[in-house]
Amino acid sequence: MVSAPASSEWLTARVAAYIARHGLLPPQSEVVIAVSGGADSLCLLHLLCSLCGEGRPFPTVRLFAAHLNHRLRGQASERDALHVARLVSAWGIPLTIGSVDVPALARREKRSLEEAARLARYAFLRDVARGRLIAVAHQADDQVETILLHLLRGSGLAGLVGMAPRQQDIIRPLLEVSRAEILAYCQQQGLKPLEDESNRDPRFLRNRVRHELLPLLEQLNPGIRETLRRSAEVLRVDLEWIESCVSQSWSAVVTGASAEEVVMTLPALLAQPLSLQRHLLRRATALLCGGQSPLEPRHYALLEAFLQQAQRSRAERSLDLPGRLQLQVSGSTLRLFHGPQNRQTRDMALDNEALLLPVPGEGQVPGTPWRARATLLAPDVEQAALEALAREDWEAVWHLLPRTRYVVYIDGEAAGPLLQVRTRRAGDRIQPLGMQQSRKVQDVLVDAHVPRSERDTLPLFFAGSRCIWIAGHCLAESVRLSRTTRRIVQLSISR
């Protein structure tokens, strides 16, 4: 084991006090330390070695180490693994090394490199730990970057409080230590951390926050890091109170919960205040996804509209959620579980590659220059149009509802309260206006002489699994206006 010299006693004492204050290292615990070979993880490993073991502040804690080769940098990644192995072996810590082809994983699961690396890393660490604690080297500057990342992506309270000292099996002993302090500690201790070139790769959003956004914010407020940390602590107190309310409501709403399935009573859920509804759904999905909910703030309004519609209709309905989760409503029972996601039979999906469009609503279509909009008509205009439809006076209808290439009118009841707008995928089909059979979207676009360069950015509107409008080219038979129409919705796109 390694002991810390007097010159670093101040940092060692601070970290020991932080660990004790948050109960991060219970007696007799076993801890797997994630070691990348960088400054943060070497500092963490060295500090824990100096704090754990006989005659030290945490005498009964046993340490292990784990290193994952992400295969992002070819032979450099192999050299990193060898360096970590030599170092950890010299310190007498048992080490497990794993390897995952993260670029291949990212392609296979259609994730960013950053997200794929994180998922692979935690899956590996949990496989090594097998129920033991996992110590990661997130530090104070990581905390600030995480808060900003959550803010940029859109986050609720849980994201704006940043990372917790302990989250289930994950502990973060360095969360109050700055990057500058860690580098100074490594220098004082003679530690030689590896330099990971990917830490400056602008493809990773965190790197751009670190090297571009934070320096800009520091020009506006030199104390921005401390300001964000203080704000996060204030929000954390509020979140703790909300979580206590969620725990009280859990037993009234949830009738069964496991890592495979959560069952709720829908009327009881919808009877809760809106904030508690969202936190209950967040906790339920987190339980099914290893502690981290895949729901984002943009999902909640649409999820709530879906549940309200399900309660009114009383028909069995299903909804695909991020994280490969499925939500089913049957009568008054709501089930959340891991299940096959069927794009042909589902009622709706909270798809991260699509714009989720409530009626009324608007938003940017991912991967395109287009904005999509669903608009309700003014009551007097809608009433006049409905009367014209009832007597099949089409001249009056189109006078009241002027169409253009990028503006159409549909039967709102046939489409429903939730739409999705996205670009085309293989296998997409539409039943064009006036036709009995469906056609491939690809064939419709070819017949319309849409240039190849435009086909992949053209917005498609969906109601559940049905394509109802190829924007600018083809409206679906299922949503056409008729004498039985009772609600009219305008769909449009604009740049």
N, C-alpha and C positions, 0 to 999 in steps of 0.2 A: 504494500500500500504506500501511498504518497502522502507526505505531510507538508503543510504550507509554511513557508518561512515567515519570520516576523514582519517583513515588509508588506506582506499581503494579509496580515491578520485582520485588518479593518474590513476587507471584503468578505473574508471567510466568516467573520462574526455576523456581518449583515445577512449573509445568505442563511446561516444557521438560525438566526432569529426569525427570518422570513419563513423558513421551513417549519419551525416550531409553531409560529403564530397561526399558520394555516393547516397544521397537522398533515404535512405532505409525506412524512416518513414515519408511519406508526411502528412501534416495536415489533420485531420479528418479521418485518416486511422484506420482500425481495423485489429488487428494482432493475429493470432493463433500461440501460441508458442508450439513447439513439446517438450514434457517433458518426458524423459525416467526415470528420477530419478537419473541419473549419475551426476558426477561432472560438465560436460560441460553444460548440460541442466539446472541444478540448478543454475549455475553461470549466464547463459543467462536469466533465469526467474527473478532472483534477480536483475540483472543489469537493465533489461527493466522496472521492477517495480519501480526502483529508478529514471528512466529517463522519464517515461511517467505519465501523469496526471497533474492536476492543480498545478501550481507553479514550474513545472519541465521543462527541456529543450524541451520536446515534449508534451505540455499540452493537446492537443486535440486527442491524440492517445489512443485508447481503446484496452485493452489486454484480450485475452482468452487463454486457455491452452487445450492441447489434449494429451492423453497418449494411446498408443496401446499395448495391451498384445499380444505378438507374440506366446505365448504358446510353447516356446522352452524349458522352465525349470520347467514345472509342477507347484507345489505349490509355488515355489519361484517366478514365474511370477505373481501369484495371490497376493502374499505379496507385490511385487513391486507396483502393481496397487493401493493397499490399502494405502501404504506409500505415494505415489504421491497424492492421493486424499486428505489425511489428511493435507499434507503440503500446497497444492494449496488452499484448502478451508480456511486454517488459514491466507493466504495472500489475501483473498478476490477476487480471480480470478475465473471466471466461467470455469469449467472443463468438457470436454467430454472424456469418456473412451470407447475404443473399444477393440475387441478381434478377432484375426484371427489365425486359425490353420496353421501356416506357414509350418511345416513339411508336412502336407497333401497337401498344395498348391504347395510346391516344387515337390512332387511326381506326382501330377496331371498334372502340366504344364512342367514337366521334366526340372526343373531349379535347380541351386544350392540353398542351404539354404540361403546363403548370398544374392543372387539376389532376391529370393522369398520374403525375409524379407523386402528388400528395396522397391520392387514394392508394397507390401501390405501396408507398412508404408505411402508411398506417396499417394496411393489411398485413404487411410483412412483420411489423413490430408486434402486432397483436398475435400473430401466429407464433412468434418467438416467445412472447411473454406468457401466453396461455393462462391468463388470469392474474399474472403479477402486474405490479405497477410499471408504467412506462414513463421515464423522465426525458423530456425534450428541452432543447436549449433556447426556447423563445425568450427574448430579452426585451428590455423597455422600448428600444427603437422598433423592434418587430411589432410590439403592441400598438405603437402610434401608426405604423404602416397598415396594420390590420384594420384599425378603426377607419382610416382614410379609404382603404379598399372597400370596406363594407358601405361606406357613405357613397362612394362612386357607383357601386353596383346597385344601390338601393337596399336599405336594411331597416329592420325594425329595431326595437330596443335591445334585443339579444345580441345583435351585431354591433351596435354602437357602444356597448360596454367593453368590447374587445374580448381578449382571452382571459379565462379564469385561472387562478393559481392551480386549481384541480378541477378536472372535468372527467368524471367517472374514473377510468383507469389511467388517465394522462395527468402527470404533474409537471409544473413549470417553475422550478426553483429560482430561475434567473430573471423573473418577470420585472423586478425592480432594479436591475443592473443595466447600465447603458452599454452600448457598443464600445464607446471610448474606454470605459472602465474594463471591459473584457479584454480589449487589445493591450491595455497597460498591464493587466494581470498576466497575460500570456508572455509578454516581454519580461516581466519581473521573474517569472517562473522558468524562463528558458524554453517555453513551449513553442514549437514551430508548426503553426497551422498551415493547412493546404490552402491554396488560392484557387477557388472554383470560378472559372471563366464565365460560367452560366449566371453568376451573380450580377453580371453587367450586361447580360443579353437583353436588349430592348423588346424582344418578343414576349417577355414575361412582364405582366402589368405591375407586379410588385417592384421590379427593378426600376421601372419608369417612375413610380411613386417615390422610391428611395432617392433616385439620382436627379429627377427633374422636378417633381411636384413639391417635395418637402423643402428643397433649397429655395424655391420661389416663395413658399409660405413663410419661411424664416426671414425673408426680406421684409415681409409685411408685419410679422410678429416674431421677433427673435426667440420668444419663449413658447412658440407654438407647440412643441413636443410636451412640455409640462402642462400647458393649457388643455391639450387633448386628453392627457392622462387624468387630470383632475376631473374633467367633464365626465369621463368614463366611470370614474369612481362614484360620482354623484348619481349617474344613471344606474349603476349597479345596485345601489341601495333601493331605488325605486323598483328595479326588476325583482329583487329579492322579495319585496312585499307582494308584487303581482304573482310571483311563483307560489307564495304561500296561499293566495286566494285560489290559484289553479288547483293546488293540492286539495283544498276544501271542496271545490266543485267537482273534482275528478270522480269521487265516489257517487255523486248524484247523477253523473252523465255516463260514465263508463261502466259497462256490465261485465266486461272481460278484457284482459290485457295480457299479452305475452310478446316475446320477440318475433312471433310469426303473425299475430293478428290482434287488432284492437277493435272491440265492439262497443258502440255507443247507442244511446237512445236519442234519435233525432229530435223529437220535440223538446227533450230536456236540454240538448245542446243549444238549440235555437232560442230557448228561454233565457239563456245566460246573456249578460252584457256582451256587446260585440268584441271588446278587448279580450274577455275571457274565452269567447268562442275561438278566437284566433290562437290564443296561447294553448288551449286544450288541443286543437288540431296540430299545432306545432309540437307539443309534447308527445302526442300519439305517433306522429310520423317520425320524430326523433327516436322513439322507442324501437321502431321498426328498422331504423337505418343506423344503428350503432351509435346513437347519441347525438347525431347532427341532422336536423330536419332539412329536407330538400326544398321545402316551400320557401318562396321569396315573397317580399311584400306585394309585388304585382299580381301574385296568384290569388290573394285573399278575396278581393272583391268579386272575382269571377267564381271562386269556390262557393262563396256565400250565396250568390245568385243561383248557382246550380242547386244548392241544398234547399233554398226557399222554393224553387220550382219543383224539386222532387217531393217536398212535403205537400205542396198544393195538388200535384197531379196524382199522388199516391201510387203511381206506376213504378215498376222496378227500373232503376236507372243505374248506369255505371259511368265511372270517370277515371281516366288514366292520369296518374300524378307523376311528377318527376321522381327520380329515385327508383323507377320500376315498381312503383306502388299502384294499387288499384283501390278505388273507393266504390262500394256498392251500397245502394239504398233500396231496401225492400220493406214497404210499409213504414213502420216507425223505427226500423233497425238500420243502423249505419255500420258497415264493416270496412276496415282498412287492413290491407294485407298485401303481401308480395304475390303478384300474379302475372300471367301472360298478358301482354298488352296487344290487343287486336284492333288494328286500325280500321278494319272493315265493320266490326260489330259494336264498338264502343259508342256511347252517346256523345262524349266530349273528351278532350285530353288537354291537360295543362302542359303544352308542349313548349320546351325552351327554344325551339327553332321557329316558332310561330308567334304572331301577334295575337293576343287574347283580346277579343273585341266585344265588350258588352254593348247592348242596344238600349239607349244611345251610348256612343263612345267614339274615340278616335285614337290613333297611334301610328308610330313608324313601323313599317313592315320590315322585319329583319333581313339584312342582305340585299336591300333594294333602295332606290331613291324615293320610293313612294310612301305617302301617308294614306291610311285608309280611314274611312269615317262611316258610321252608321247613325242616321239622323231620324228623329221622329218629326212628323209633319205638324204644323200649326193646327189646332183642333178644327178651325173653320175650313181650312183647305182640305184636311183629311175627310171631314164630313161630306163636303161637296163632291170629292172624288169617289167616296164610297157610294153615294147616291147615283153618280154617273155610272159606276160599275154595275150597280144593281139593275139599271135599265139598259146596260150594255151600250152606252153612248160613248164609244171609244174616242170620238173627236173631242168631246168634252173632257174625257179622262186625260188625254195627252196635252190638252190645253192647260189643265190644272197641274199636270205632272210632266213638265218638259224634260225629255231625255236627251242626253248627249252620249258620246262614246264612253265617257268616264263617270256618268251618273245614271243609275237605274233605280227602279222602284220594285219592291218585292212584297209578298204576303208575309207580314211580320209574324203571324201565328205559325205559319208553315216553317219558318226559319228558326224561331225560338229566341230566347233572350241572350244567348251566348254564341258568338261566332269566332272562328279562327281565320286568320289571313296569313298565308305563307306562299312560298314559291313552289313550283311543281316538283313532284317526285315520281319515280318510276311506278307505273301502275295506276296513277290517278285517272279517274274517269268522270264524265259528266253526262247527264241526260239533257241534251239541248232542247230549248223551247220548241214545242210542237212535235217532238220525236217520241216514239215509244221505247226505243232502245238507248242504252248509254253508248258513249264513244270515248276512246282514249283522248285525254287532253292533248297529247302529242299530235294526234291526227287532226284535231280541231285547229291547232296552231299552224300546222303545215298547210291545211286547206285555206286558212286565213292569210297565208303568205307572211306570217310574222317572222322577221329575220332571226336567224339562230342566236345572234348576239343579244336579242331582247327576251328570248323565251325563258331563260333561267332567272330573270328578275321581274317577270310579270306576276302581279299578285293574284292569288286564287283565294276566293272566299269559301269557307266551309261551314255548314251547319251539322255538327256531329261529324259523321264520316262522309257526308254528301257534299260534293263540290256544287255550289249554287251559283257561282259567277266566276268566269274567267275574265278578269277586269278588262274592259275595252273590246271584248270579242264575243262572249257567249253567256247567255243567262240560262239557268236551269228551268226545266218544265215544272219541277216540284214547288217552286216559289213564285210562279207567275200570278199576276193579279187576275181575279175572276169575280163573278157576281156574288160568290160566297165569301170573299175577302172581308175581314172585319178590322184589320189593322194594317196600315201601310208604313213601310220603312224605306227610307232612301239610303242606298249604298253609293259611295263615291270614292275615288282616289285622286290624289293630286301630288305634284312634286313639291 
